[in-house]
Amino acid sequence: MIYRRRYRWTEMSLLLFPAVFMAVALIELQLAQNASTPLTRNILNPLDTLGPAIGLVFALAVTHVLLNIFAPDSDQTLLPIAGTLASIGVIMAIRIGSSPGFDVLSLGAKQLAWVILGLGFCVGTVIVTRDLRWVRNYKYTWAVLGLALVGVTLVNAVRNFNTNAPSRDVLTIGAGGLSFQPSELVKICLVVFFAGYLSENQEMLTAGSIPIGAIKLPPLKQLGPLLFMLGLALIIAVGIRELGLALLIFGMVLSMTYAATSRKVYVIGGLALFTVGAVIAFSVFSYARVRLNIVSNAFDPNVATNSGYQIVQGLVAFGSGGVFGSGLGLGHPTFIPASNTDYIAAAFGEEFGFAGLLALLGLFMLLVFRGMYVALRSRDSFNQLMAVGLTSVFALQTLVILAGNLKLMPLTGVPLPFVAYGGSSVVANFIIIGFLLRLSEKKT
């Protein structure tokens, strides 16, 4: 059956949401200027906020037009959802930039620039993946690239081993004023490789051939890559001291493996092995015990004023937001260290409240739902597994960062997709949207 190409009216109408949100939020920021004192704000010039608003709406409109040309039959909800989340990120960057000690132009304009660059990479990904067969055929090249990026990150971690640099800085490499986090591309490379590997070995992994008690496992040739990914996750957790990235890679592999085989033994076995490795690491490495102790005793007076200060301030921000928040521009998000990056959810929750957090979480749930729907509609196993893996990246990142902000686990350097300030994450996330758009396109 040949599908008729029609204009993407649904997408165009849904793109009104980020545009309206930007307009209303910027008006509220201007009104909040009159309700705050000079000690709690910078002077927010209307031109400082009008530029980013127009820039984001224009960039989304251009992307919409280009998708009508290069992927007219692709999903029409992915771009509006990502665009709305990105608009929240730009607004929060402008808001935090309007606080003392920050530069509204530096934060807001830079975040907008990264979003525009990300949209460019999104369209570029859609164009270069018109034939997904070359992506599948070069799966081992993607694997090598991913491992090389992990190696670069490990080397950088070793160089910063004796410093007090935060995890985000340890994961970053840069030169000449430009910085980049290789870990943001690692997840994409590994998803492509594992989609190819699992689709080729799906039958063997599902049936198994070596009986061990009541279960059957595949030969080591097929099982080896799964064990290697488990080891890689543990190396990242120990070598880079970054639990978030380790959980992201490990969870992504488990979700793709279960989607390919429907065997719970892989999930249960993987979790058991990872737990054993984590317990050993906790016993051997003191920094793991220190981080867990900070989370467990954050409100202890000696901890709350030192290493646990960020955790406490984040929880205070959540609590002071109440149900409907203090109002955009009327809170104190900069009381939280790293409020524009690691604790952007707490900063958002203070000013938008519990209701706003539910709406934000709803957007992420919609994004995950549409990604899984793309996987469900895919006829090819490689396309299906790739959609599952890419979507699980969004789900796991959101889960890990929110759990860290809510003191349910140690804080990690994993950013909240599209919302947290930072270029590497925004660009990588829009590349994932580009892949999902291509995977969702109706075939003849």
C-alpha positions in Angstrom: 0.0 0.0 0.0 1.3 3.4 -0.9 0.6 6.2 1.5 -0.2 9.6 0.1 2.0 12.4 1.3 0.0 15.1 3.1 1.0 18.3 4.8 1.9 17.8 8.5 -1.1 19.8 9.8 -1.1 17.9 13.2 2.5 18.8 13.8 2.0 22.4 12.8 -0.9 22.8 15.2 0.9 21.1 18.1 3.9 23.4 17.6 1.6 26.2 18.9 2.2 24.8 22.4 5.9 25.7 22.7 5.2 29.0 21.0 2.4 29.9 23.4 4.3 28.7 26.4 7.3 30.8 25.5 5.1 33.9 25.1 3.2 33.4 28.3 6.3 32.6 30.3 8.2 35.6 29.1 5.3 37.9 29.9 5.2 36.4 33.4 8.9 36.9 33.8 8.5 40.6 32.9 5.7 41.0 35.4 7.7 39.3 38.1 10.3 42.0 37.7 7.9 44.5 39.4 7.2 42.1 42.3 10.9 41.4 43.2 13.5 43.5 44.8 16.8 44.6 43.1 18.7 42.3 45.5 17.0 39.2 44.1 17.0 39.9 40.4 18.9 41.3 37.4 17.3 43.9 35.3 15.6 41.8 32.6 15.5 43.7 29.3 12.5 42.8 27.1 14.9 42.5 24.2 16.9 39.9 26.1 13.8 37.6 26.2 12.1 38.5 22.9 15.1 37.3 20.9 15.2 33.8 22.3 11.5 33.4 22.0 11.4 34.5 18.3 14.5 32.4 17.6 13.1 29.2 19.1 9.7 29.6 17.3 11.4 30.3 14.0 13.8 27.3 14.4 10.9 25.0 15.1 9.0 26.4 12.1 11.9 25.8 9.8 12.4 22.3 11.1 8.7 21.6 10.5 9.0 22.8 6.9 12.1 20.6 6.3 10.4 17.6 7.7 7.5 18.1 5.2 10.2 17.7 2.5 12.4 15.0 3.8 10.1 12.9 6.1 6.5 13.8 5.3 5.1 10.5 6.7 7.0 10.4 10.0 5.4 10.8 13.4 3.9 14.3 13.9 4.0 14.4 17.7 7.7 13.9 18.4 8.9 17.3 17.3 6.2 19.2 19.2 6.9 17.3 22.4 10.7 17.8 22.1 10.1 21.4 21.2 7.9 22.1 24.2 10.6 20.5 26.5 13.3 22.6 24.8 11.2 25.7 25.3 11.0 24.9 29.0 14.8 24.6 29.0 15.3 28.0 27.3 12.8 29.7 29.7 14.6 28.2 32.7 17.9 29.3 31.4 16.6 32.9 30.9 15.0 32.8 34.4 18.1 31.6 36.2 20.2 34.0 34.1 18.1 36.9 35.4 19.3 36.1 39.0 22.3 37.9 40.6 25.6 36.4 39.6 24.3 35.1 36.3 24.2 36.6 32.8 20.8 36.3 31.1 22.3 36.6 27.7 24.9 34.0 28.4 22.5 31.4 29.7 19.4 32.1 27.6 21.1 32.8 24.3 23.6 29.9 24.6 20.8 27.4 25.4 18.8 28.7 22.4 21.9 28.3 20.2 22.3 24.7 21.4 18.6 24.0 20.7 18.9 25.5 17.1 22.1 23.4 16.5 20.3 20.4 17.9 17.3 20.9 15.5 19.8 21.2 12.7 21.4 17.8 13.7 17.8 16.4 14.0 17.0 17.3 10.4 20.5 16.2 9.3 19.9 12.8 10.9 16.6 12.4 9.1 18.3 13.2 5.8 21.3 10.9 6.1 19.2 8.0 7.3 16.8 7.8 4.4 18.1 4.3 4.0 18.6 2.7 7.4 20.3 -0.3 5.9 23.7 1.5 6.0 23.2 2.2 9.7 22.6 -1.5 10.3 25.5 -2.7 8.1 28.0 -0.6 9.9 26.9 -1.7 13.4 30.5 -2.7 14.4 31.8 0.7 13.3 29.2 2.2 15.7 30.4 -0.1 18.4 34.1 0.9 17.9 33.1 4.5 17.9 31.2 4.1 21.1 34.0 2.3 22.9 36.5 4.9 21.7 34.3 7.6 23.2 34.2 5.6 26.5 38.0 5.4 26.4 38.3 9.1 25.9 36.0 9.7 28.9 38.0 7.2 31.0 41.3 8.9 30.1 39.8 12.3 31.1 38.5 10.8 34.3 42.0 9.6 35.2 43.4 13.0 34.5 40.9 14.6 36.9 41.2 11.7 39.5 42.9 13.8 42.1 40.8 16.9 41.6 37.6 18.0 43.1 35.9 18.5 39.8 32.2 17.7 39.7 31.1 14.7 37.7 29.9 16.8 34.9 33.3 18.3 34.4 35.0 14.9 34.6 32.8 13.7 31.7 33.6 16.8 29.6 36.5 17.3 27.3 37.3 20.7 25.6 39.7 23.0 24.0 39.7 26.6 22.7 36.6 27.5 24.7 34.5 24.6 23.3 33.5 21.6 25.4 31.8 18.3 24.7 30.6 15.3 26.6 31.5 12.1 24.7 29.1 10.1 27.0 26.2 11.8 25.2 27.0 10.1 21.9 28.1 6.8 23.5 24.5 5.9 24.2 23.5 6.4 20.6 26.4 4.4 19.2 25.7 1.5 21.6 22.0 1.5 20.8 22.7 1.2 17.0 25.2 -1.7 17.7 23.0 -3.6 20.0 20.0 -3.2 17.7 22.0 -4.9 14.9 23.5 -7.5 17.2 20.2 -8.5 18.8 18.3 -8.6 15.5 20.9 -10.9 14.0 21.0 -13.2 17.1 17.4 -12.9 18.2 16.5 -16.6 17.5 19.5 -18.0 19.3 19.1 -15.7 22.3 15.4 -16.5 22.6 15.7 -20.3 22.3 19.1 -20.9 23.9 21.1 -24.1 23.4 23.0 -24.8 26.6 20.8 -26.1 29.5 21.7 -24.8 32.9 19.1 -26.2 35.3 15.7 -25.2 34.2 16.8 -22.6 31.8 18.7 -22.6 28.5 21.4 -20.0 27.7 22.9 -19.3 24.3 26.5 -20.1 23.4 29.2 -17.7 24.7 29.5 -16.2 21.2 26.0 -14.8 21.5 26.1 -14.2 25.2 29.5 -12.5 25.2 28.3 -9.0 24.1 25.7 -8.9 26.9 28.3 -9.8 29.5 30.7 -7.3 28.0 28.1 -4.5 28.4 27.6 -5.5 32.0 31.4 -5.2 32.5 31.5 -1.9 30.7 28.8 -0.5 32.9 30.7 -1.5 36.0 33.9 0.0 34.6 32.1 3.3 34.0 30.7 3.2 37.5 34.1 2.5 39.1 36.5 4.2 36.6 34.6 7.4 35.9 32.7 7.3 39.2 29.6 8.0 37.3 26.7 5.8 38.4 24.2 7.6 36.2 25.9 6.8 32.9 26.5 3.2 34.1 22.8 2.8 34.9 21.8 4.3 31.6 23.9 1.9 29.5 23.0 -1.1 31.6 19.2 -0.3 31.6 19.2 0.4 27.9 20.9 -3.0 27.1 18.5 -4.8 29.4 15.4 -3.2 27.9 16.5 -3.9 24.4 17.4 -7.5 25.3 14.0 -8.1 26.9 12.3 -6.6 23.9 14.2 -8.9 21.6 13.8 -12.1 23.5 10.9 -11.6 26.0 13.0 -13.7 28.4 13.0 -12.5 32.0 16.1 -14.6 32.8 18.3 -12.0 31.1 16.8 -9.2 33.1 16.9 -11.0 36.5 20.4 -12.4 35.8 21.7 -9.0 34.6 20.3 -7.3 37.7 21.8 -9.9 40.0 25.3 -9.7 38.4 25.2 -5.9 38.5 24.1 -5.9 42.1 27.0 -8.2 43.1 29.4 -6.0 41.2 28.0 -2.8 42.9 28.2 -4.4 46.3 31.9 -5.3 45.7 32.6 -1.8 44.5 30.9 -0.4 47.5 33.1 -2.5 49.8 36.3 -1.7 48.0 36.0 2.0 47.0 35.5 4.5 49.8 34.0 7.2 47.6 31.0 5.0 46.9 30.3 4.7 50.7 30.8 8.5 51.1 28.2 9.3 48.4 25.7 6.9 49.9 26.3 8.3 53.3 25.7 11.9 52.0 22.3 10.8 50.7 21.3 8.8 53.8 22.3 11.6 56.2 21.7 14.7 54.2 19.8 16.4 57.0 22.4 15.8 59.6 23.7 19.2 60.7 27.3 18.4 59.9 26.3 17.1 56.5 23.6 19.6 55.6 25.9 22.5 55.8 28.7 20.9 53.7 28.5 17.9 51.3 24.7 17.6 51.7 23.9 21.2 51.2 22.8 20.8 47.5 20.5 17.9 48.4 18.9 19.8 51.2 18.4 23.0 49.2 16.8 20.9 46.4 14.3 19.4 48.7 13.5 22.7 50.3 12.9 24.1 46.8 10.4 21.2 46.1 8.7 21.9 49.4 8.5 25.6 49.0 6.9 25.3 45.6 3.8 23.7 47.0 1.0 22.6 44.6 1.1 25.5 42.1 4.6 27.0 42.7 5.8 30.4 43.7 5.4 31.7 40.2 8.0 32.0 37.4 10.5 34.6 38.4 9.3 34.8 42.1 11.3 31.9 43.6 14.9 31.5 44.5 16.3 28.7 42.3 19.9 29.9 42.5 19.9 29.0 46.2 20.4 25.5 44.9 24.0 24.8 43.6 24.0 23.8 39.9 20.3 24.8 39.6 20.6 25.2 35.8 22.1 21.8 35.3 21.9 18.9 37.8 19.1 20.4 39.8 17.0 21.9 37.1 14.0 19.8 38.1 14.1 21.3 41.7 14.4 24.8 40.3 11.4 24.1 38.0 9.4 22.6 40.8 9.9 25.6 43.1 8.4 28.0 40.6 5.9 25.8 38.8 4.9 23.6 41.8 3.8 20.0 42.0 1.3 20.6 39.2 4.0 21.9 36.9 6.2 18.9 37.7 3.3 16.6 36.9 2.9 18.4 33.6 6.6 18.1 32.9 6.6 14.4 33.8 3.6 14.0 31.5 5.5 15.4 28.6 8.3 12.9 29.2 5.7 10.1 29.4 4.2 11.2 26.1 7.7 11.2 24.6 8.3 7.7 25.8 4.9 6.5 24.7 5.4 7.8 21.2 8.8 6.3 21.0 7.5 2.9 22.0 4.6 3.3 19.6 7.2 3.8 16.8 8.8 0.5 17.9 5.4 -1.3 18.0 4.6 -0.2 14.4 8.0 -1.2 13.0 8.0 -4.3 10.9 11.8 -4.8 10.9 13.4 -6.2 14.1 16.4 -3.8 13.8 14.1 -0.8 13.5 12.0 -2.0 16.4 14.9 -2.6 18.7 16.6 0.7 17.8 13.4 2.6 18.6 13.1 0.7 22.0 16.7 1.5 22.8 16.6 5.2 21.9 13.3 5.7 23.8 14.7 3.9 26.9 17.5 6.5 26.9 14.9 9.2 27.5 13.0 7.2 30.1 16.1 6.2 32.1 17.7 9.6 32.0 14.4 11.2 33.3 14.1 8.5 36.0 17.7 8.8 37.2 17.9 12.6 37.4 14.5 12.9 39.2 15.5 10.2 41.6 18.7 12.1 42.3 16.8 15.4 42.8 14.4 13.7 45.2 17.1 12.0 47.3 16.2 8.6 46.3 19.7 7.8 45.0 23.0 9.6 44.8 23.0 12.5 42.4 24.5 11.8 39.0 25.8 13.8 36.1 23.0 12.7 33.8 21.1 15.7 32.6 17.3 16.0 32.3 16.6 15.7 28.5 16.1 19.0 26.7 15.5 20.9 29.9 18.9 21.0 31.6 21.4 23.6 30.5 24.1 22.2 28.3 24.9 21.7 24.6 26.1 18.1 24.3 22.9 16.7 25.8 20.6 18.9 23.8 22.3 18.0 20.5 22.4 14.3 21.3 18.7 14.2 22.3 17.7 15.9 19.1 19.8 13.4 17.1 17.7 10.7 18.9 14.5 12.5 17.8 15.8 12.5 14.3 16.4 8.7 14.4 12.9 8.2 15.8 11.3 10.4 13.1 13.0 8.3 10.4 12.1 5.0 12.1 8.4 6.2 12.3 8.0 7.0 8.7 5.4 4.9 6.9 6.9 2.5 4.3 5.3 1.4 1.0 
